[in-house]
Amino acid sequence: MTAPKLLVSRRIRATPYTSRVEALGVSGYSVVNHTVLPKGFQKSVVDDYWHLKTHVQLWDVGCQRQVELLGPDAARLVQLMTPRDLRNARAGQCLYAPLIDENASMLNDPIILKLAEDRYWLSIADADILLWAKGLALGMGLEVAIDEPDVWPLSIQGPKSDDLAARIFGEHVREIGFFKFRECEFAGQPVIVARTGYSKQGGFEMYPEGFSFGTSLWDAIWQAGPDLQLSPGCPNLIERVEGGLLSYGNEMTRTENPLECGLEKYCQLDGSVDYIGREALQRLAETGPRRLIRGLIFDGEACPPCQHPWPISVDKRQVGYVTSAIWSPRFGRNVALAMLDRGFWEPGTAVAIDWGDGTDRSGIVTNLPMEDA
């Protein structure tokens, strides 16, 4: 039987790198922001995990669409969208920020790049934030242009990322600080290069402008890396779960708030910053979160994909649910991210997990990330 195939069209967009990853043996896609995201190659997720932690990988993350805010009210609009205090942000900074609505519900968790005092890029997770931004700007009469620029991010991740990036952009890329960016040059054109990425192994995200220019940058990086054991890659679920990296749509949706997602440190709660949902978030902070994201390590054979929340129980009482899970070669057990009720989220708490077959697997709650689990 022929496996189902995702049909890519203008509605489900390819990236400048799609033909390249297909030539390199991509084995599956997801769809993020109406754009394909590679989810695996012709190697196991375990082999990919060890390679990512040892060498360097080139990722197609063109699905990380940019929402550009440009104009006199750009700074006001971006602050209205997030409880993170942006008053002291400087050009050249990358700022991880929860976006919330009037009820303090999570809408997205982009990295905000401050390009200038009147220009910002929101490098978004999977949600139509451009429409939210346009609605706010129109309703409040703000002087700001909002658009999705022709920018196609790609990423290099892994311990050898600095060596690879230096071959493309020059030795000065090694000086880019964590969650900082710099305008570099490739083939005579400017490229924003940021020390960020969706892994804990270190690396860079690059923001080439123009479809064909993005393809040229991919080709140059690929040709520069054979001796570094460069491999095509994608966000690795084992590494993501162990590292405590949250995924919008999995760990957080509009049914969660930033406090439940462990993002309180990114929330200004003293009333000194004006943002949508401030009063709702302050009320939630007064009583504290009723549930909290945590890690789990649990027994059993390699678990299946978590396509629906798996109930977590203590003494037959449900106290939470699993959001993402996979077998870990490092722990020799299954690992998971989970939302747990107050009173049951302390590390070391014994719980039971049912992944849908009616059998309870014994597990232990952990801190995130799981380095000390």
C-alpha positions as CSV (number, residue, x, y, z in Angstrom):
1,M,0.0,0.0,0.0
2,T,1.3,3.4,-0.9
3,A,1.8,5.8,2.1
4,P,-0.3,9.0,2.1
5,K,1.5,12.0,0.7
6,L,1.2,15.6,1.7
7,L,0.2,17.6,-1.4
8,V,2.0,21.0,-1.4
9,S,0.4,24.0,-3.1
10,R,0.3,27.8,-2.7
11,R,-1.9,27.2,0.3
12,I,0.5,24.8,1.9
13,R,3.7,26.4,1.0
14,A,7.1,24.9,0.1
15,T,10.2,26.7,1.2
16,P,13.4,27.6,-0.7
17,Y,14.9,24.5,0.8
18,T,12.2,21.9,0.1
19,S,13.8,20.6,-3.1
20,R,17.1,20.3,-1.1
21,V,15.7,18.3,1.8
22,E,13.8,16.0,-0.6
23,A,17.1,15.3,-2.4
24,L,18.6,14.5,1.0
25,G,15.9,12.0,1.9
26,V,13.3,13.8,4.0
27,S,10.9,11.2,5.3
28,G,8.0,13.3,6.5
29,Y,6.6,16.7,7.0
30,S,4.4,18.7,9.4
31,V,2.7,21.9,8.5
32,V,3.4,25.1,10.5
33,N,2.1,28.5,9.5
34,H,0.8,27.0,6.3
35,T,4.3,25.9,5.4
36,V,6.0,22.5,5.3
37,L,8.4,21.6,8.1
38,P,10.7,18.6,7.7
39,K,10.1,16.1,10.6
40,G,12.6,13.3,9.8
41,F,15.2,11.9,7.5
42,Q,16.4,8.4,6.5
43,K,17.9,7.8,9.9
44,S,16.3,7.0,13.2
45,V,15.3,9.7,15.6
46,V,17.8,8.2,18.0
47,D,20.7,8.4,15.5
48,D,19.6,12.0,14.7
49,Y,19.6,12.8,18.5
50,W,23.2,11.6,18.9
51,H,24.4,13.4,15.7
52,L,22.8,16.7,16.9
53,K,24.5,16.5,20.2
54,T,27.9,15.7,18.6
55,H,28.3,17.4,15.2
56,V,26.2,20.0,13.3
57,Q,23.0,20.0,11.3
58,L,21.3,22.2,8.7
59,W,17.6,22.7,9.3
60,D,14.8,24.0,7.0
61,V,12.8,26.2,9.3
62,G,11.3,28.4,6.6
63,C,7.9,27.8,8.4
64,Q,9.1,30.3,11.1
65,R,7.3,33.1,9.4
66,Q,8.1,36.7,10.3
67,V,5.4,39.3,11.2
68,E,7.0,42.7,10.6
69,L,5.8,45.8,12.5
70,L,7.1,49.0,11.0
71,G,6.3,52.6,11.8
72,P,6.0,55.1,14.6
73,D,3.7,52.9,16.7
74,A,5.6,49.6,16.2
75,A,7.1,49.6,19.7
76,R,3.7,50.4,21.2
77,L,2.0,47.6,19.3
78,V,4.5,44.9,20.1
79,Q,4.4,45.8,23.8
80,L,0.6,45.6,23.8
81,M,0.9,42.0,22.5
82,T,3.2,40.6,25.2
83,P,3.5,40.8,29.0
84,R,7.3,40.8,28.6
85,D,8.7,44.2,29.5
86,L,10.3,45.5,26.2
87,R,11.0,49.0,27.4
88,N,14.8,48.5,27.7
89,A,15.1,46.3,24.6
90,R,17.9,47.4,22.2
91,A,18.4,46.9,18.5
92,G,20.2,43.7,17.9
93,Q,18.4,41.8,20.7
94,C,16.3,38.6,20.3
95,L,13.6,38.4,23.0
96,Y,11.6,35.3,23.7
97,A,8.1,36.5,24.6
98,P,4.7,35.0,25.3
99,L,1.8,36.6,23.4
100,I,-1.6,36.6,25.2
101,D,-5.2,37.7,24.6
102,E,-7.6,39.7,26.8
103,N,-8.1,36.6,29.0
104,A,-4.3,36.0,29.4
105,S,-4.6,32.9,27.2
106,M,-1.5,32.0,25.2
107,L,-1.6,33.0,21.5
108,N,2.0,32.3,20.5
109,D,5.5,32.4,21.9
110,P,7.7,34.1,19.2
111,I,11.3,35.4,19.3
112,I,11.0,39.1,18.8
113,L,13.9,40.6,16.9
114,K,14.3,44.4,17.4
115,L,15.8,45.6,14.2
116,A,15.3,49.3,14.9
117,E,13.3,51.6,17.2
118,D,10.4,51.5,14.7
119,R,10.9,48.0,13.2
120,Y,10.4,44.6,14.8
121,W,10.2,41.0,13.5
122,L,8.1,38.4,15.4
123,S,9.5,35.0,14.5
124,I,6.3,33.1,15.2
125,A,5.2,29.6,16.2
126,D,2.1,28.1,14.5
127,A,-0.6,30.7,14.7
128,D,-1.9,33.6,12.5
129,I,-0.4,36.4,14.6
130,L,-0.3,38.7,11.6
131,L,-4.1,38.8,11.7
132,W,-4.1,39.5,15.5
133,A,-1.6,42.3,15.0
134,K,-3.6,43.9,12.2
135,G,-6.8,43.7,14.2
136,L,-5.2,45.5,17.2
137,A,-3.6,48.1,15.0
138,L,-6.8,48.8,13.1
139,G,-9.0,48.9,16.2
140,M,-6.7,51.2,18.1
141,G,-5.8,53.5,15.2
142,L,-2.1,52.8,15.4
143,E,0.4,54.1,12.8
144,V,2.2,50.9,11.9
145,A,2.5,48.8,8.8
146,I,2.1,45.1,9.4
147,D,3.3,42.5,6.8
148,E,4.9,39.1,6.3
149,P,8.3,39.9,4.6
150,D,9.9,37.5,2.0
151,V,12.2,36.0,4.7
152,W,13.0,32.3,4.9
153,P,14.8,31.3,8.1
154,L,17.1,28.4,8.2
155,S,19.1,27.1,11.1
156,I,22.4,25.4,11.9
157,Q,22.4,23.6,15.2
158,G,25.0,21.5,17.1
159,P,28.4,21.8,18.8
160,K,30.2,22.6,15.5
161,S,27.8,25.4,14.5
162,D,30.3,28.2,15.1
163,D,32.9,26.5,12.9
164,L,30.4,26.1,10.0
165,A,28.9,29.6,10.4
166,A,32.4,31.2,10.4
167,R,33.1,29.6,7.0
168,I,30.1,31.4,5.5
169,F,30.0,34.7,7.3
170,G,33.5,35.2,8.7
171,E,35.1,34.7,12.1
172,H,33.1,37.6,13.6
173,V,30.0,35.4,13.9
174,R,31.7,33.7,16.9
175,E,31.3,37.0,18.7
176,I,27.5,37.1,18.4
177,G,26.1,36.8,22.0
178,F,23.4,34.5,23.1
179,F,20.0,35.8,21.9
180,K,21.7,38.5,20.0
181,F,21.8,39.0,16.2
182,R,24.1,40.8,13.8
183,E,23.7,41.8,10.1
184,C,26.3,39.8,8.2
185,E,27.0,39.5,4.5
186,F,26.7,36.6,2.1
187,A,27.2,37.0,-1.7
188,G,27.1,40.8,-1.4
189,Q,23.7,40.8,0.4
190,P,22.9,41.4,4.1
191,V,21.7,38.5,6.2
192,I,20.6,38.7,9.8
193,V,22.3,36.0,11.8
194,A,21.1,35.3,15.4
195,R,22.5,33.0,18.1
196,T,19.2,31.3,18.7
197,G,17.6,27.9,17.7
198,Y,15.1,25.3,18.7
199,S,17.6,23.0,20.4
200,K,19.9,23.1,23.5
201,Q,23.0,22.3,21.5
202,G,23.8,25.8,20.4
203,G,23.8,27.3,16.9
204,F,22.4,30.0,14.7
205,E,19.2,31.0,12.9
206,M,19.7,33.0,9.6
207,Y,17.1,35.2,8.0
208,P,17.8,35.5,4.2
209,E,15.4,37.8,2.3
210,G,14.2,36.4,-1.0
211,F,13.3,32.9,-2.1
212,S,16.2,32.3,-4.5
213,F,18.7,34.0,-2.2
214,G,17.7,31.5,0.5
215,T,18.4,28.6,-1.8
216,S,21.8,30.0,-2.6
217,L,22.6,30.3,1.1
218,W,21.5,26.7,1.8
219,D,23.7,25.4,-1.0
220,A,26.8,27.4,0.3
221,I,26.3,26.1,3.8
222,W,25.8,22.5,2.6
223,Q,29.0,22.6,0.5
224,A,31.0,24.1,3.4
225,G,30.3,21.3,5.9
226,P,31.3,17.8,4.8
227,D,34.4,17.6,7.0
228,L,32.3,18.7,10.0
229,Q,30.0,15.7,9.4
230,L,27.2,18.2,8.5
231,S,23.8,16.4,8.1
232,P,20.3,17.6,7.2
233,G,18.2,17.8,10.4
234,C,15.1,19.1,12.0
235,P,13.9,19.7,15.6
236,N,14.5,16.4,17.4
237,L,11.7,15.4,19.8
238,I,14.0,13.5,22.2
239,E,16.3,16.5,22.6
240,R,13.3,18.9,22.8
241,V,11.6,17.0,25.6
242,E,14.8,16.4,27.6
243,G,15.6,20.1,27.2
244,G,12.2,21.3,28.2
245,L,11.6,23.3,25.0
246,L,7.9,24.0,24.7
247,S,5.9,23.7,21.5
248,Y,2.9,26.0,20.8
249,G,0.0,23.7,19.9
250,N,1.3,20.9,22.1
251,E,2.4,22.2,25.5
252,M,0.5,25.4,25.2
253,T,-2.6,26.5,23.5
254,R,-5.3,29.1,24.1
255,T,-6.5,27.0,27.1
256,E,-3.2,27.7,28.9
257,N,-1.7,30.9,30.3
258,P,2.0,31.9,30.6
259,L,2.1,31.1,34.4
260,E,1.0,27.5,33.8
261,C,3.6,27.2,31.1
262,G,6.4,28.2,33.4
263,L,6.9,31.6,31.7
264,E,6.3,33.9,34.7
265,K,9.8,35.4,34.4
266,Y,8.8,36.8,31.0
267,C,5.7,38.5,32.5
268,Q,5.7,42.0,34.0
269,L,3.0,41.9,36.7
270,D,3.5,45.1,38.7
271,G,1.3,47.3,36.5
272,S,4.1,49.4,35.1
273,V,3.7,48.0,31.5
274,D,0.5,48.3,29.5
275,Y,-0.5,45.2,27.5
276,I,-3.6,43.3,26.4
277,G,-4.7,40.9,29.1
278,R,-2.7,42.5,31.9
279,E,-5.5,42.6,34.5
280,A,-6.5,39.0,33.7
281,L,-2.9,37.9,34.1
282,Q,-2.5,39.8,37.4
283,R,-5.6,38.1,38.8
284,L,-4.2,34.7,37.9
285,A,-0.9,35.6,39.5
286,E,-2.6,36.5,42.8
287,T,-3.7,32.9,43.4
288,G,-0.8,31.3,41.5
289,P,-1.1,28.7,38.7
290,R,-3.5,25.8,39.2
291,R,-1.3,23.6,37.1
292,L,2.3,23.7,35.8
293,I,4.4,22.2,33.0
294,R,6.9,19.6,34.2
295,G,8.9,16.7,32.9
296,L,8.2,13.0,33.3
297,I,10.3,9.8,33.0
298,F,8.2,6.7,32.8
299,D,8.5,2.9,32.3
300,G,7.4,0.7,29.4
301,E,8.4,-0.1,25.9
302,A,9.0,2.8,23.5
303,C,5.8,4.8,23.6
304,P,3.8,5.8,20.5
305,P,3.4,9.4,19.3
306,C,1.3,11.5,21.7
307,Q,-1.5,12.6,19.3
308,H,-4.0,13.2,22.1
309,P,-3.4,14.1,25.8
310,W,-2.6,11.0,27.8
311,P,-4.1,11.0,31.3
312,I,-1.7,11.1,34.3
313,S,-3.1,9.8,37.6
314,V,-2.2,9.3,41.3
315,D,-4.2,6.7,43.2
316,K,-6.6,6.4,40.2
317,R,-7.3,10.2,40.3
318,Q,-6.4,12.2,37.2
319,V,-3.9,14.9,38.1
320,G,-2.7,16.0,34.6
321,Y,-1.9,15.0,31.1
322,V,1.0,14.3,28.8
323,T,1.6,16.7,26.0
324,S,4.6,15.3,24.2
325,A,6.5,12.0,24.8
326,I,9.2,9.7,23.3
327,W,11.7,7.0,24.3
328,S,15.0,8.4,25.4
329,P,18.3,6.5,24.7
330,R,20.0,8.6,27.4
331,F,17.6,7.5,30.2
332,G,16.7,4.1,28.7
333,R,13.0,5.0,29.5
334,N,10.3,7.2,28.1
335,V,10.4,10.9,28.7
336,A,7.6,13.4,28.4
337,L,6.4,16.9,28.9
338,A,3.2,17.1,31.0
339,M,0.8,19.6,32.5
340,L,0.2,18.7,36.2
341,D,-2.2,20.0,38.8
342,R,-1.1,21.9,41.9
343,G,0.0,19.5,44.6
344,F,1.3,16.9,42.1
345,W,4.0,18.8,40.2
346,E,6.9,18.5,42.7
347,P,9.9,16.6,41.3
348,G,10.0,13.0,42.6
349,T,6.2,12.6,42.7
350,A,5.2,9.1,41.6
351,V,2.5,9.0,38.9
352,A,0.9,6.6,36.5
353,I,0.6,7.2,32.7
354,D,-1.9,5.6,30.4
355,W,-1.1,6.2,26.7
356,G,-4.5,4.9,25.5
357,D,-4.3,1.1,25.9
358,G,-5.7,0.9,29.4
359,T,-2.3,0.0,31.0
360,D,-0.7,2.2,33.7
361,R,3.0,2.9,33.4
362,S,4.9,4.0,36.5
363,G,6.5,7.4,36.2
364,I,8.4,10.1,38.2
365,V,7.9,13.9,37.9
366,T,11.1,15.8,37.0
367,N,12.3,19.4,36.7
368,L,12.9,20.9,33.3
369,P,15.3,20.7,31.6
370,M,16.1,17.1,32.6
371,E,19.9,17.4,33.0
372,D,19.7,16.5,36.6
373,A,16.8,14.0,36.4
